[in-house]
Each structure stands twice: as C-alpha cells, then as structure tokens.
C-alpha cells in the first residue's frame, strides 16, 4: 500500500469526534504525481467519512504533490513553510486549521500503529455507535450477522478459545494467504482470545458482560449454560444484557439437540420440496439460504428488536433464533396453496415458472434472462414491443393456448442474444433483466453506483447493503488476527 493511501485511509481512525461537536465541513484533497489521488473528507454530526474522488461542494480545497503531502503528514515538513513556498495550496486556511484540530496527526498516530490499533480501535460511524456486542459465534450465519452489526458501528468483540478458534480461519478459498470467508464475515470486529472453560476465562468473560449490551452465541442449547456463562448467569452482573441464541432448530422442541446444516433446515422446512427440477428431484440451491436469510438476517433483526424493547422497558432478555423456523415464511405461498386444498408444485405454480410472463429463458448465445412481467401493464408493453399483441390475453393458466404461448415466448427469446434483451429491458419498463454470472455482478453499473463492493484491501469484500442517510455504515477495518486486541 502506498504512503498516500495509508495516510488517507487512516483519516477516519484518527478522527476525534469530541473535537467536532457542532462542526460540519467538506474538504477536497487533490494530490498530484505518480502516487497521487483525489479524495474527500466530510464531517457532519460528529461523524467523519472518507470518500474516493472529489465529492460534493467543498468548503476548502487542498492541493499538493504526493511527495510533499506525504512529507507533511510524516512530520518532515513544516505546514506554514509549505504554504509559503507553494508546495501546499489551501483555498481556505482558517477552515483547514479548524479541520486539523479534529484529528490526531498522522506521524503521531503512526508512531506506534500496532499499539494504537489494539488499544483505541473503535468504530467511527454507523447507527449502532456506542453499543457493545460480544460475539461467540463461528462459521457463517452468526459471524456474518455480527460483521454487519459491526459495519453499522457496534463495537463487536469476537471471542475465541485460543486452543480452538473459529474453524473458518483456515477454510478455502484463500486469497493473499488468508481465508476469504474469514475476512468477509469478521471484518470490522475486535478479537480477544479467552479460554471460556477455565476459571480465569470465565471471570474475564463476565467482566466483559458487565459493559456489554448484547451477547450472540451459536452453541447447541444448554452448552453455554453448562459452562455457567449463559443468560441466567450473565444477568446477575448486567440486568440489561440481551442474549441472542442462534441455532438450527431452536432452544426447545424434540429436535433442539439435533445436529444440522443449511441443507437439513431447507429440507425440514419444506422449502427444498418447492425447489424441484422437471423430474421432481429436489435441487440444492447454489447459495446458503438458511444460514444467511434465516440465520444472519434473523439474528440482526433479533438484536435490533431486543435493543428497541430494552430502550422502552429498561430490561434485557434472551432471544431464541431458529434457522429452520425462519425458513417457513419462505414457503408462505406454498402453504397458502396447500391450505386452499391444492397440492403445491413449483413446476406449475405461478411464481415458480408456471407463467410465460414470469419465467427464465435462454437466449441465442446460450445465456439467460429473467422475465418477471407479472402485472398486465408490463406484459402488455412487452407484447407490443415484440409485435405479439395476441399474447396479452394468453398468459392466464386456464387459457386454451397457454402452453403454446409459453413455447412461443421461449422461441422468441432464443432468437436474440442476451445483450439484445438486456438493452430492451433497460430502455423499457417491462421487468426484464439479464441473469448475470458471478464474474459479471461486480462490474454491473448498478452495483458500482451503489458501492456494493470494497476492494481497498487484498481481499475483496461485499459492502454493507443497508444505506443510512444520517449515520452511514461502512467496513471499519479488516478482520482481526486471533487475540489481536486488548480490552
């Protein structure tokens, strides 16, 4: 990483919110030369944001060659002398002086970077600033949830047994010598190594509980209680503590102690039975629906709801999150079909490929598109665009030409390339999109505009998907090494 990039990326970590009360500004940095770059720093509501490029209307513009700017930040050049000699050009000196007071100087911050990181690493933005979460989860669903909560500003402390840390640290794929999955699901967190089953570890954990808001654990029901570290013990030292317990089948019921993984939860919930091929064989989804949709997102939902309840009542509680239970809403249409007296069949159901206007079609170049013109207005426009107005009334399942229409629509899509249909969908309001391959997604202009991917480090990451206008979330820092932080 270049010196300029290290300096610019350290800006949010050097920010002193207490010095910025009532202050807001936008500063443009236009740094030229081989190692140069352009970036913007915004301060508002005691939150500092770093943005690539020159964004917004600046109160002050700073211009310098990279070598001079770096020398200034390293304390090797006097700022006043740099301005007098023209090596540093500042459009509003008074604003720059006010702005500078809000930051630790880089050369002081960098003098003991490792010590600073361990002792002072705290989130700098997000709606959950000020909340502390103890993370006892591992693998995928829990860690992904706590990573997103950390992106939202919560101080998440990942607690691992030094003798048996999170297994995913060693799981492929490996990028730049690190597990890409570990880096993705544990960014923005702090890490401490505690042997929870030792007297010293138990005491250390309970000391952390005293100052925590939430504990998230992912053990089988009863395990953490057997270590005398469960909710019953924790609330003795912190009445307001919230315990979120994430499991496959829940804390109660005949399957509570049963081992399972994503595929088991999909199977038991009925969701897998609604994902069959034309031969009636259930098909394994290509993504981990239970882990993420009913594990990760339900855990985030549980934390938010429990914190809101505590805000009203002043009391903590234990929250039971079951990934299998969380999948049942996925099958809501299938259940409603069943309860109406019909047998659900995804090959015939309207939203599972049964309609010509809500289906997947192959194009002439062997690629695929998704047509989801469910409402008549979208389907009508499409039929007019392709000069097939007779199709408008033939998308109803009981129409005598229904199956023939499906075949004709498939034949039409097969006559042109995916690019042709993508262009038609982009120019017209008809719910027609390309089915992108994984290597295409990051390059799509929509996701670029939404800044949904982060490539600031050697391991690419998916950015926080929820956008807050007043309290923006962000990836705070890379995933920590085991026991990297001091508490």
Secondary structure, DSSP 4 states (H G I P E B T S, - for coil): --HHHHHHHHHHHHB-GGGGTT--EEEEEEEESTT-EEEEEEEETTEEEEEES--S--SEEEEEEHHHHHHHHTT-S-HHHHHHTTSEEES-HHHHHHHHTTB--HHHHTTTHHHHHHHH----SSTTTT-EEEEE--SSHHHHHHHHHHHTT-EEEEEEBTTB--GGGGPSPEETTEEHHHHHHSTT-EEEE--TTSHHHHHHHHHHHHT-SEEEE-SPTTHHHHTT-SHHHHHHH-TT-EEEEEESS-SSSTTTT----HHHHHHHHTTGGGSB-TTS-B---SS-HIIIIIIIHHHHHHHHHHHHHHHHHS---EEEEEHHHHHGGGGHHHHHHHHTT----TTTSGGGTTBTTEEEEE-TTS-EEEEE--SHHHHHHHHHHTT-GGGTT--STTSTTHHHHHHHHHHHHTTS-HHHHHHHHHHSSS-EEE---HHHHTTSHHHHHTT-EE-SSSS-EEPPS---SSS-----SPPPPTT----
